[in-house]
Amino acid sequence: MMRKLLILVFVGLLLFGCAQPAPKPTPTPTPTATPTATPTPTPPPFGGKKEVVIGVIAPMATLIGKAEKNAAQLAVEEINAAGGILGLKIKLVEGDTKLNPDTAASEFRRLATVEKADMITGGFSSGVMFSMMEVMAETKTVFLADASSPGHPAKVAEDYDKYKYWFRIHQNNGSTFAWDLAAMIDFLRDKGVKIDKVYIIRDEHVWTDAVMKGLTPELEKRNIEIVKDVTVGRGYTEYEQHLLEAKDLKADLIMPILAIAGTGDVLAKSWGELQIPALLAGHDLAAIDYQFYDKTEGMANYEIFIADGGALVTAPPTDIAKKFIENYKAKFGHYPEAHQAYGTYDAIYTYKAAVEAAYKAGEKNPFDPDVVVKYLEKYDPKNPIALTRTIAWHKNHALAWGDNYVRNWISQWQDGKQYILTPQKVANGELKLPPWLGQ
């Protein structure tokens, strides 16, 4: 009986177990990918800077403006092809001053604030430069500049913190022109040329006032009389009357001090046609143009001029200048139209050198304008930088003047070619006098 009872219990338990639902299988967990940080691109250096913006500002309708624009383009293309500045490519932007102070100030502001220019180069015309310097001070934009009034570096000296961003690079102070013109007279006298009376024809402009301030006492020291001091405006062409007056006043030398007038070719042509028995010798900015001789139909033969900016196509002062001249002609089909081409080219390479020096020294942001100023100032007369010319600055950011730096070489047109007459260090020609002199 007990046996039957055990069998019934076993069967019941078996039937109960079979009636239970089968347990749901536990799914095999899908492996979870190991979490990783989303790759973060390396931030661009120098506060996210992606390019270097350089502005060139000039009177673009003039030969000077064209020369500055072309030289800037050449420098930028060369630097970008070599990797840029600290790996950043240069973007070139331009502004047109139209030789108007208000327009120039507006264009400078646009380049600095809209185009975000890191550095601006150019200028031309001292009055225009003064207006741009005020915007430069406000925007704290590094400005490697043209124009020659001593009043520009005087602002740096008087209020350094405000105007320290300005550096003259294209040419020397107008006051140094007086020294070069006096040296020109000494050179001519040493060659046996009689110079006792000088007739001056100059721009009616602030920059020539500075030249005259320095030149007048230099002439007095040499017992030279200024028989007349004539001022002319922009675009002036009526030179014949002045040449004839100079002849009547028995001037030994007719001295142009011209840049803004822009008509030195007209003066030279009239002088050659009239065969005035007085040398034409002085500062004629137009005479630096390699096309000047042809523009005067050869009448510029024997004109003596000081080579503003310290470079001539036919007598490059450095190997870099020689290469620049060749590359300029290869790219644009002609030689530099004006001396400002050398200054603009040097400005961009000097800026590059200063930024790279700042970076090498460990500066956090070598493009910061205050940092750039500090490193530009290291190029002083004891530590110049050799480019198309030898560049160095004084404490007021005026360009260093002298035979070993930038100087307006005493030069002459002879049979269609420009020659430097003195100093011997760079001279490649001898003085030739017009055959009608003394008639």
Secondary structure, 3 states (H helix, E strand, C coil): CHHHHHHHHHHHHHHHHHHCCCCCCCCCCCCCCCCCCCCCCCCCHHHHCCCEEEEEEECCCCHHHHHHHHHHHHHHHHHHHCCCECCECEEEEEEECCCCHHHHHHHHHHHHHHCCCCEEEECCCHHHHHHHHHHHHHHCCEEEECCCCCHHHHHHHHCHHHHCCEEECCCCCHHHHHHHHHHHHHHHHHCCCCCCEEEEEEECCHHHHHHHHHHHHHHHHCCCEEEEEEEECCCCCCCHHHHHHHHHCCCCEEEEEECCCCCHHHHHHHHHHHCCCCEEEEEEHHHHCCCHHHHCCCCCCCCEEEECCCCECCECCCHHHHHHHHHHHHHHCCCCCCCHHHHHHHHHHHHHHHHHHHHHCCCCCCCCHHHHHHHHCCCCCCCCEECCCEECECCCCCECECCCCECCEEEEEECCEEEEEECCCCCCCCCCCCCCCCC
